[in-house]
Amino acid sequence: MSQEPRTKGERTRARILDSATELFSRSGYNSVSLREIAAHAGMTHAGLLHHFAGKEPLLLEVLSRRDEDDAAFLFPGLLGGDPPSTDGTGPGAEERLRRLVGVVGRNSQTPGLVALYAKLSAEASEPAHPAHSYFVKRYQVLRAEIAALLGELFEASEPPVAADPRAVAQQLLALMDGLQTQWLLEPAAVPMEQRVWEFLAHYGLAPAAKWGTVSH
């Protein structure tokens, strides 16, 4: 998780980010003004602008902070989390996969933020979009980390899974993103976690019933 802010300025920025995350998740990016975020954070509009030059950089930091928290939880060691287990004391590969699928369920509790990611990731396919580089890097990291995790699990299977973990990682990300879009349109018709486990079962990976669910 993100480190606890230490200075007054860091604590103020964290309060602004908390407010922005809550309001963006509840109402969407376009429906929320900086003045509303400032009021929610208990400060003036001018005070907020002292820390963030506009809504766009504020949004990018909201997204970055969420991704950093998830990365430390899902891929220990990548951004300062506990390193993966080599002696049984840390999270092993099965636990890390369980966490990854569990985050799909966690996202169902924040539909506004999920919608924000879905909309922005599509818009950011345009190279001139301010979030283009952010999303390119995000998918590069996700593909690499998930491929490494799947490769570890495939090798440990009996018999080893004869599949390219890089290709499966791309397919898994496409499935998760596509399921989120369908879920946003018709939540009751799309059991996201179940569908992800069904996909993974094709590669001999245990279903949620065996490993349980996770909250984050």
C-alpha positions as a printed Julia matrix, in Angstrom:
216×3 Matrix{Float64}:
   0.0     0.0     0.0
   1.1     3.64   -0.31
   3.25    4.95    2.52
   1.57    7.16    5.09
   2.19   10.84    4.14
   4.6    12.49    6.57
   4.7    16.22    5.82
   1.75   18.6     6.01
   1.88   19.06    2.24
   1.85   15.3     1.66
  -1.09   14.88    4.01
  -2.98   17.65    2.18
  -2.29   16.07   -1.21
  -3.45   12.69    0.13
  -6.7    14.28    1.37
  -7.28   15.85   -2.05
  -6.6    12.52   -3.77
  -8.97   10.71   -1.41
 -11.72   13.22   -2.19
 -11.07   13.13   -5.92
 -11.11    9.32   -5.94
 -14.41    9.21   -4.07
 -16.09   11.84   -6.26
 -14.74   10.51   -9.56
 -15.86    7.01   -8.58
 -19.31    8.2    -7.59
 -20.06   10.67  -10.38
 -17.47   10.23  -13.11
 -14.65   12.49  -14.23
 -16.6    14.93  -16.37
 -19.33   15.53  -13.79
 -17.0    16.62  -10.99
 -15.41   20.06  -10.75
 -12.23   21.05   -8.95
 -14.31   23.29   -6.71
 -16.4    20.29   -5.64
 -13.27   18.29   -4.91
 -11.82   21.16   -2.9
 -15.01   21.53   -0.86
 -15.12   17.78   -0.21
 -11.5    17.94    0.98
 -12.31   20.86    3.31
 -10.23   23.47    1.53
 -10.51   26.33   -0.94
 -10.3    26.08   -4.69
  -7.12   28.15   -4.61
  -5.68   25.84   -1.98
  -6.26   22.83   -4.19
  -4.64   24.56   -7.17
  -1.54   25.07   -5.04
  -1.09   21.28   -5.08
  -2.59   20.34   -8.47
  -2.53   22.61  -11.51
  -5.8    21.23  -12.89
  -8.24   18.36  -13.01
  -6.25   16.4   -15.57
  -3.04   16.03  -13.53
  -5.18   15.3   -10.49
  -6.91   12.5   -12.37
  -3.61   10.99  -13.5
  -2.35   10.92   -9.93
  -5.59    9.31   -8.73
  -5.07    6.56  -11.31
  -1.37    6.21  -10.51
  -1.98    5.9    -6.79
  -4.57    3.17   -7.28
  -2.23    1.27   -9.58
   0.69    1.59   -7.16
  -1.42    0.17   -4.33
  -2.6    -2.69   -6.53
   0.93   -3.41   -7.78
   2.31   -3.69   -4.25
  -0.57   -6.05   -3.39
  -0.52   -8.16   -6.56
   3.16   -8.14   -7.53
   5.19   -8.01   -4.29
   8.62   -6.52   -4.75
   7.66   -4.5    -7.84
   6.82   -1.32   -5.92
   8.07   -1.99   -2.44
   5.81   -4.83   -1.35
   7.03   -7.96    0.39
   9.04  -10.07   -2.07
   7.47  -13.24   -3.47
   7.83  -16.33   -1.35
  10.87  -18.53   -1.77
  10.73  -20.19    1.65
   7.0   -20.29    2.43
   6.93  -17.0     4.38
   5.57  -14.67    1.68
   2.79  -14.83   -0.89
   3.38  -17.67   -3.33
   2.27  -17.81   -6.95
  -1.14  -19.32   -6.17
  -1.82  -16.6    -3.59
  -0.78  -13.88   -6.03
  -3.12  -15.27   -8.69
  -5.92  -15.44   -6.13
  -5.29  -11.78   -5.32
  -5.33  -10.84   -9.0
  -8.73  -12.43   -9.58
  -9.98  -11.03   -6.27
  -9.25   -7.5    -7.48
 -11.8    -8.11  -10.26
 -14.41   -8.56   -7.53
 -13.07   -5.55   -5.61
 -13.56   -3.39   -8.68
 -17.28   -4.2    -8.67
 -17.52   -2.09   -5.5
 -16.33    1.05   -7.35
 -18.26    1.21  -10.63
 -17.5     4.89  -11.12
 -13.75    4.31  -11.04
 -14.06    1.23  -13.27
 -16.02    3.3   -15.78
 -13.38    5.99  -15.57
 -10.6     3.51  -16.39
 -12.61    2.01  -19.25
 -13.4     5.38  -20.81
  -9.94    6.86  -20.41
  -8.08    3.77  -21.63
 -10.11    3.89  -24.86
  -9.64    7.64  -25.29
  -5.92    7.31  -24.53
  -5.37    5.13  -27.6
  -4.96    8.46  -29.39
  -1.22    9.29  -29.11
  -1.94   12.97  -28.42
  -4.12   12.17  -25.41
  -2.52   13.32  -22.1
  -2.97    9.85  -20.59
  -1.56    7.94  -23.58
   1.88    7.31  -22.11
   0.38    6.43  -18.76
  -1.82    3.67  -20.18
   0.91    2.36  -22.51
   3.21    1.93  -19.51
   0.42    0.45  -17.4
  -0.3    -2.3   -19.9
   3.4    -2.99  -20.44
   3.86   -3.58  -16.72
   0.68   -5.66  -16.38
   1.56   -7.88  -19.34
   5.07   -8.49  -18.05
   4.09   -9.16  -14.44
   1.11  -11.39  -15.23
   3.17  -13.33  -17.79
   5.87  -13.93  -15.18
   3.27  -15.12  -12.67
   1.59  -17.43  -15.18
   4.96  -18.76  -16.3
   5.75  -19.72  -12.71
   2.4   -21.46  -12.32
   2.62  -23.23  -15.69
   6.05  -24.63  -14.86
   4.88  -25.84  -11.45
   1.88  -27.71  -12.91
   1.93  -31.48  -13.3
   2.45  -31.89  -16.16
   3.77  -28.41  -17.04
   1.33  -26.32  -19.08
   2.39  -26.1   -22.72
   1.25  -22.52  -23.35
   3.03  -19.21  -23.89
   2.46  -17.24  -20.67
   2.92  -13.96  -22.55
   0.07  -14.79  -24.92
  -2.16  -15.99  -22.08
  -1.4   -12.81  -20.11
  -2.61  -10.71  -23.06
  -5.74  -12.82  -23.35
  -6.41  -12.57  -19.62
  -6.09   -8.78  -19.65
  -8.39   -8.56  -22.67
 -10.92  -10.77  -20.91
 -10.82   -8.72  -17.7
 -11.2    -5.42  -19.55
 -13.98   -6.75  -21.74
 -15.86   -8.23  -18.8
 -15.68   -4.89  -17.01
 -17.27   -3.13  -19.98
 -20.07   -5.7   -20.16
 -20.51   -5.53  -16.39
 -20.83   -1.73  -16.5
 -23.65   -2.13  -19.03
 -25.47   -4.98  -17.3
 -24.01   -5.86  -13.86
 -26.42   -8.67  -12.98
 -25.61  -10.57  -16.18
 -21.81  -10.63  -15.84
 -20.21  -12.6   -12.96
 -16.7   -11.28  -13.61
 -14.69  -13.35  -11.14
 -16.42  -16.57  -12.18
 -15.68  -15.97  -15.85
 -12.02  -15.24  -15.13
 -11.64  -18.46  -13.13
 -13.34  -20.39  -15.94
 -10.77  -19.02  -18.38
  -7.87  -19.93  -16.08
  -9.28  -23.43  -15.57
  -8.43  -24.15  -19.22
  -4.78  -23.93  -18.16
  -5.18  -26.16  -15.11
  -5.29  -23.32  -12.61
  -7.49  -23.81   -9.56
 -10.95  -22.18   -9.4
 -12.02  -19.7    -6.74
 -13.78  -22.49   -4.86
 -10.39  -24.02   -4.04
  -8.37  -20.91   -3.28
 -11.18  -18.72   -1.93
 -11.84  -15.06   -2.57
  -9.95  -11.97   -1.5
 -10.81   -8.39   -0.64
  -8.5    -5.43   -1.05
